[in-house]
Amino acid sequence: MDINDELLDKLAFLARLKFTGQARERIKQDMAQIIAMINKLNELKLEEVEPLTHISQHLQEGREDEPQSPLDKETILKNAPLSDSDYIKVPPVINKSEE
């Protein structure tokens, strides 16, 4: 498969991306390498290889779900990186200056 400008423009449109200049040439080279790698994988004879359902033969042993007493507030606050009286302090998630 040849990675030409027409194909790159179509893929960029579908992915809502814009490529210009050197970035465009770099993307074309990267895509050509990916296609070459896929073609190399297609050369493998996999007819007799059964598909895996799990990476490992070993199954995860889970523990019993038994109710336990909850941790007390002092223990939780002591283990928190930052706390203020009865609360755990966390860094802000939303930066209001960007809205």
C-alpha positions as CSV (number, residue, x, y, z in Angstrom):
1,M,0.0,0.0,0.0
2,D,1.4,3.4,-1.0
3,I,0.9,6.2,1.5
4,N,0.3,9.1,-0.8
5,D,-1.0,12.7,-0.1
6,E,-4.6,11.7,-1.1
7,L,-4.7,8.9,1.5
8,L,-3.1,11.0,4.1
9,D,-5.6,13.8,3.5
10,K,-8.5,11.3,3.8
11,L,-7.2,9.8,7.0
12,A,-6.5,13.3,8.5
13,F,-10.1,14.4,7.7
14,L,-11.5,11.3,9.3
15,A,-9.4,11.7,12.4
16,R,-10.0,15.5,12.4
17,L,-6.2,16.2,12.3
18,K,-4.2,18.7,10.3
19,F,-0.6,17.9,9.1
20,T,1.6,20.5,7.5
21,G,5.2,20.6,6.3
22,Q,7.7,18.3,8.0
23,A,5.0,16.8,10.2
24,R,3.2,15.7,7.1
25,E,6.3,13.9,5.7
26,R,7.1,12.4,9.1
27,I,3.5,11.0,9.4
28,K,3.8,9.5,5.9
29,Q,7.1,7.8,6.9
30,D,5.6,6.5,10.1
31,M,2.5,5.1,8.4
32,A,4.7,3.4,5.8
33,Q,6.7,1.7,8.6
34,I,3.4,0.6,10.3
35,I,2.1,-0.9,7.0
36,A,5.5,-2.7,6.5
37,M,5.3,-4.2,10.0
38,I,1.7,-5.4,9.4
39,N,2.8,-6.9,6.1
40,K,5.6,-8.7,7.9
41,L,3.1,-10.1,10.4
42,N,0.9,-11.3,7.6
43,E,3.7,-13.5,6.4
44,L,3.4,-15.7,9.6
45,K,1.7,-19.0,9.2
46,L,-0.9,-19.0,12.0
47,E,-3.4,-21.6,10.8
48,E,-2.5,-24.1,13.5
49,V,-2.2,-21.6,16.3
50,E,-5.2,-21.5,18.6
51,P,-6.4,-18.0,19.8
52,L,-5.8,-17.1,23.4
53,T,-8.6,-16.3,25.7
54,H,-6.2,-15.4,28.6
55,I,-2.6,-14.4,28.6
56,S,-1.8,-16.8,31.4
57,Q,-2.9,-20.3,32.2
58,H,-3.2,-19.3,35.8
59,L,-6.5,-17.9,37.0
60,Q,-6.6,-15.1,39.5
61,E,-7.6,-16.3,43.0
62,G,-9.9,-13.8,44.5
63,R,-10.5,-13.3,48.2
64,E,-13.8,-13.7,49.9
65,D,-15.8,-10.5,50.1
66,E,-16.3,-10.3,53.9
67,P,-17.6,-7.2,55.7
68,Q,-15.0,-5.5,57.8
69,S,-15.2,-2.6,60.2
70,P,-14.5,0.7,58.4
71,L,-11.4,2.8,59.1
72,D,-11.8,5.6,61.7
73,K,-11.5,9.2,60.6
74,E,-8.2,9.8,62.4
75,T,-6.5,6.9,60.6
76,I,-7.7,8.1,57.2
77,L,-6.6,11.7,57.8
78,K,-3.3,10.5,59.2
79,N,-2.6,8.5,56.0
80,A,-3.7,11.3,53.6
81,P,-0.9,13.4,52.0
82,L,-2.6,16.7,53.0
83,S,-5.5,17.2,55.4
84,D,-7.2,20.1,57.1
85,S,-9.1,19.3,60.3
86,D,-11.8,16.9,59.1
87,Y,-11.1,17.0,55.3
88,I,-8.6,15.5,52.9
89,K,-7.0,18.2,50.7
90,V,-6.6,17.5,47.0
91,P,-5.2,19.7,44.2
92,P,-7.8,21.6,42.1
93,V,-9.1,19.6,39.1
94,I,-10.7,22.5,37.2
95,N,-8.7,25.6,36.4
96,K,-11.2,28.5,36.3
97,S,-8.9,30.8,34.3
98,E,-9.3,28.5,31.3
99,E,-13.1,28.7,31.1
